[in-house]
Amino acid sequence: MRTAAAIGSVCLLAACSSNGSSETVSADITKISQVKSSFGPQYKVKDVPKTAIDPKVLSTHKLPPGLTFDPPDCSSFVVGDDMPAGLQGNMVAVEAEGNGNRYIAMAVQTSAPVPFSEPGRNCQKVAFQGGRVRGLIEVVETPQIDGTRTLGVHRVIQTVVQGKPRSGELYNYTAHFGDYQVIVTANPVLVAGQPSPPVDTKRARDLLVKSVAATKG
């Protein structure tokens, strides 16, 4: 399932985690479906019903060997953290496509807190390259939401597939509270022979705020 697979990219990009607090937080991840109403008729919108998350999807994704990083001590920001052994969870999502963009809003509940990794001042922007892969990952503006810890990340990757250059771009915004996470991804929908459309990051940030409000509501 594409949406479930996207969680792996989200965790890779944004240190997928909760705040590690023992404070009891009450939320209902199924209520994220309420954000469908924020998309107009020009969007194709669909629900991804509640489903269990494969722990492998939440695990650190292995990058090609031999990559170099700039700054060199910021590789952990690109790779992400290992998840606690035996971690389980459920997710619900809404996917919308229109105006040249694709958005996925996900609400995730995990069985235990997982580590939160916030990049330091020296790692706000990290370049990496090696073999046929090179890219950039950077921290971007994220809304501050009461009772949550938020992080926004932008990634651009360039590679070569069958001798042809390929590139991809993804924004993701996360809010963490207790054992819950709300994750919004946004990327351009590419059309052959046409330039990549800009990502409406304001809509993505607004979607994060609305998704948190729906889930905690």
LINWO-V844098 format. One record per helix or strand. SS is the DSSP state (~ for helix, > for strand). FROM is the first residue (numbers start at 1). TO is the last residue. If there is no record, write none. Layout:
SS:FROM:TO
SS:FROM:TO
This chain:
~:2:14
~:29:38
>:44:52
~:55:58
>:68:70
~:72:79
>:89:98
>:101:110
~:121:123
>:125:130
>:133:140
>:149:161
>:164:177
>:180:188
~:201:216
